[in-house]
Amino acid sequence: MLDATQELTTFDLFNPTEEHRMLREMVRDFVRSEVEPQAEEYNREEKFNTALHRRCGELGLHGCTVSEDDGGSGMDPLASVIIHEELSWSDPGFALAYLAHSILFVNNFYFNSNDEQRARILPQVLSGEWLGGMGMTEPGAGTDVLAMTTSAVRDGDIYRLNGRKIWITNGGYDSETLGDVFLIYAKVGEKISSFVVEKGMPGFALGQKFADKLGMRSSMTFELVLENCEVPVANRLGEEGDSKIHMMRNLEIERVTLAAMSLGMAMRCLEVMVDYANQREAFGVPIRQHGQIQHYIANAYAQYKAARIYVYDTARRMRLTETNQRVDADGVKLVAAAMGKSVADAAIQVLGGNGYIAEYVVERMWRDAKLIEIGGGTLEAHEKNITKDLSRDASWITRGA
Ligand SMILES: Cc1cc2nc3c(=O)[nH]c(=O)nc-3n(C[C@H](O)[C@H](O)[C@H](O)COP(=O)(O)OP(=O)(O)OC[C@H]3O[C@@H](n4cnc5c(N)ncnc54)[C@H](O)[C@@H]3O)c2cc1C
């Protein structure tokens, strides 16, 4: 018979294997020693840290979900959640750039490419020599993504792409320098295909920079312009017109890792507010003794813990080659995004005036936390998707492991 007591005491949802535990330890050391010292400056000055991006390559973080045979670390969605959570404890902006590279480009490319494409592209993106991103959103197609109008027309050995993609994370290193490689969605006729578009391809250019963002300021956001852009047929991913499923599948891991970013931000905010409430005195006692401060801390902790368990449980069930977690990929982002914003808000309140200045970090977390309610799908889109999925299959409500 199963020894239930032992199962319960030894199972760690957040680090289920020794490999996950070691990964967390390694990333946490990296974050404390190399990410944290640069975070305030790069966010204040709104610049991307290319050297840090390359360090992620050296540490094997860019290929988390790529098999070891193909040069990656051969890990799973839960490992990816660990990395995003730990990076976001310090620099959610850099974590967003990491997500755009490793999830929106690398993971999506890897699961939809052929051997020749993998051999040609993977080494540069896994090492961090190249900066990658993904172009889905357009001026007239955000939430309504299937309304995209970027077109691809076959012309012998090439496709000619025409259109504009906006809000593209990692679109450029800076206003002068285009990123290196992008997974671009475009319609061939009525159907969506995806293409690997590389810097230097004729007709491919950097458009406007979305500067002065509310948060996520150490990630660069650009418009990409495709004007008769010549993309070799060899750079099409999968069969022509087959990429709607690629897009939907990658949105699942994107949403779960964005939710993990909210966890990292909340973790930091909780640490700061608990420490502050112990140190700061008002009316002759540490402020943690005041009931209203306890309300902020206790609710922040409980909301964070509930969201964390949901995110990790969903990540552990995900299979990257399937679309098997759509309802919960939307669900975790819906819950974690609101939690992250609310915990950061509580942290500012607990710190009073000090919560409002950069030195205590929580104001940056508060600004960064808002993005999770928009990027990778808005809260409203998640609500619609969840309701639609549950109305089709209510067994999600009672489903076990
Ligand atoms: C910092 C940042 C980085 C980004 N990075 C990338 C990237 O790397 N690649 C990429 O492709 N995109 C990226 N995006 C784009 C992001 O995915 C979109 O902003 C998002 O999907 C929302 O689209 P939209 O901005 O066009 O808003 P809209 O779709 O115009 O929505 C505006 C409002 O209307 C609501 N709404 C729309 N339709 C409905 C409906 N049917 N029912 C109810 N409400 C509705 C929305 O929820 C929202 O509240 C990024 C965005 C930001 C801000």
Ligand as a Chemical Component Dictionary entry (heavy atoms), coordinates in Angstrom:
data_LIG
# 
_chem_comp.id                   LIG 
_chem_comp.type                 NON-POLYMER 
_chem_comp.pdbx_formal_charge   0 
_chem_comp.three_letter_code    LIG 
# 
loop_
_chem_comp_atom.comp_id 
_chem_comp_atom.atom_id 
_chem_comp_atom.alt_atom_id 
_chem_comp_atom.type_symbol 
_chem_comp_atom.charge 
_chem_comp_atom.model_Cartn_x 
_chem_comp_atom.model_Cartn_y 
_chem_comp_atom.model_Cartn_z 
_chem_comp_atom.pdbx_ordinal 
LIG C1  C1  C 0 5.863   45.557 -23.053 1  
LIG C2  C2  C 0 5.150   44.718 -24.080 2  
LIG C3  C3  C 0 5.815   43.690 -24.722 3  
LIG C4  C4  C 0 5.188   42.951 -25.722 4  
LIG N1  N1  N 0 5.908   41.986 -26.399 5  
LIG C5  C5  C 0 5.340   41.389 -27.474 6  
LIG C6  C6  C 0 6.120   40.520 -28.309 7  
LIG O1  O1  O 0 7.303   40.240 -28.046 8  
LIG N2  N2  N 0 5.524   39.985 -29.421 9  
LIG C7  C7  C 0 4.227   40.244 -29.756 10 
LIG O2  O2  O 0 3.767   39.742 -30.760 11 
LIG N3  N3  N 0 3.455   41.061 -28.967 12 
LIG C8  C8  C 0 3.986   41.641 -27.849 13 
LIG N4  N4  N 0 3.221   42.486 -27.055 14 
LIG C9  C9  C 0 1.837   42.760 -27.449 15 
LIG C10 C10 C 0 0.782   42.192 -26.499 16 
LIG O3  O3  O 0 0.697   40.806 -26.648 17 
LIG C11 C11 C 0 -0.526  42.936 -26.805 18 
LIG O4  O4  O 0 -0.364  44.257 -26.328 19 
LIG C12 C12 C 0 -1.731  42.276 -26.181 20 
LIG O5  O5  O 0 -1.989  41.042 -26.794 21 
LIG C13 C13 C 0 -2.990  43.169 -26.297 22 
LIG O6  O6  O 0 -3.184  43.626 -27.594 23 
LIG P1  P1  P 0 -3.446  45.198 -27.863 24 
LIG O7  O7  O 0 -2.364  45.955 -27.155 25 
LIG O8  O8  O 0 -3.573  45.402 -29.318 26 
LIG O9  O9  O 0 -4.784  45.513 -27.133 27 
LIG P2  P2  P 0 -6.295  45.386 -27.776 28 
LIG O10 O10 O 0 -6.458  44.031 -28.376 29 
LIG O11 O11 O 0 -6.539  46.573 -28.626 30 
LIG O12 O12 O 0 -7.170  45.479 -26.468 31 
LIG C14 C14 C 0 -7.507  46.720 -25.834 32 
LIG C15 C15 C 0 -8.471  46.393 -24.699 33 
LIG O13 O13 O 0 -9.677  45.816 -25.252 34 
LIG C16 C16 C 0 -9.910  44.554 -24.662 35 
LIG N5  N5  N 0 -10.542 43.645 -25.631 36 
LIG C17 C17 C 0 -10.136 43.366 -26.889 37 
LIG N6  N6  N 0 -10.951 42.458 -27.440 38 
LIG C18 C18 C 0 -11.871 42.137 -26.506 39 
LIG C19 C19 C 0 -12.968 41.262 -26.474 40 
LIG N7  N7  N 0 -13.296 40.464 -27.500 41 
LIG N8  N8  N 0 -13.708 41.205 -25.340 42 
LIG C20 C20 C 0 -13.404 41.983 -24.266 43 
LIG N9  N9  N 0 -12.373 42.821 -24.241 44 
LIG C21 C21 C 0 -11.615 42.902 -25.358 45 
LIG C22 C22 C 0 -8.539  44.060 -24.222 46 
LIG O14 O14 O 0 -8.627  43.042 -23.246 47 
LIG C23 C23 C 0 -7.926  45.357 -23.713 48 
LIG O15 O15 O 0 -8.398  45.630 -22.419 49 
LIG C24 C24 C 0 3.833   43.211 -26.029 50 
LIG C25 C25 C 0 3.134   44.228 -25.335 51 
LIG C26 C26 C 0 3.769   44.978 -24.391 52 
LIG C27 C27 C 0 3.006   46.080 -23.706 53 
# 
loop_
_chem_comp_bond.comp_id 
_chem_comp_bond.atom_id_1 
_chem_comp_bond.atom_id_2 
_chem_comp_bond.value_order 
_chem_comp_bond.pdbx_ordinal 
LIG C1  C2  SING 1  
LIG C2  C3  SING 2  
LIG C2  C26 DOUB 3  
LIG C3  C4  DOUB 4  
LIG C4  N1  SING 5  
LIG C4  C24 SING 6  
LIG N1  C5  DOUB 7  
LIG C5  C6  SING 8  
LIG C5  C8  SING 9  
LIG C6  O1  DOUB 10 
LIG C6  N2  SING 11 
LIG N2  C7  SING 12 
LIG C7  O2  DOUB 13 
LIG C7  N3  SING 14 
LIG N3  C8  DOUB 15 
LIG C8  N4  SING 16 
LIG N4  C9  SING 17 
LIG N4  C24 SING 18 
LIG C9  C10 SING 19 
LIG C10 O3  SING 20 
LIG C10 C11 SING 21 
LIG C11 O4  SING 22 
LIG C11 C12 SING 23 
LIG C12 O5  SING 24 
LIG C12 C13 SING 25 
LIG C13 O6  SING 26 
LIG O6  P1  SING 27 
LIG P1  O7  DOUB 28 
LIG P1  O8  SING 29 
LIG P1  O9  SING 30 
LIG O9  P2  SING 31 
LIG P2  O10 DOUB 32 
LIG P2  O11 SING 33 
LIG P2  O12 SING 34 
LIG O12 C14 SING 35 
LIG C14 C15 SING 36 
LIG C15 O13 SING 37 
LIG C15 C23 SING 38 
LIG O13 C16 SING 39 
LIG C16 N5  SING 40 
LIG C16 C22 SING 41 
LIG N5  C17 SING 42 
LIG N5  C21 SING 43 
LIG C17 N6  DOUB 44 
LIG N6  C18 SING 45 
LIG C18 C19 SING 46 
LIG C18 C21 DOUB 47 
LIG C19 N7  SING 48 
LIG C19 N8  DOUB 49 
LIG N8  C20 SING 50 
LIG C20 N9  DOUB 51 
LIG N9  C21 SING 52 
LIG C22 O14 SING 53 
LIG C22 C23 SING 54 
LIG C23 O15 SING 55 
LIG C24 C25 DOUB 56 
LIG C25 C26 SING 57 
LIG C26 C27 SING 58 
# 
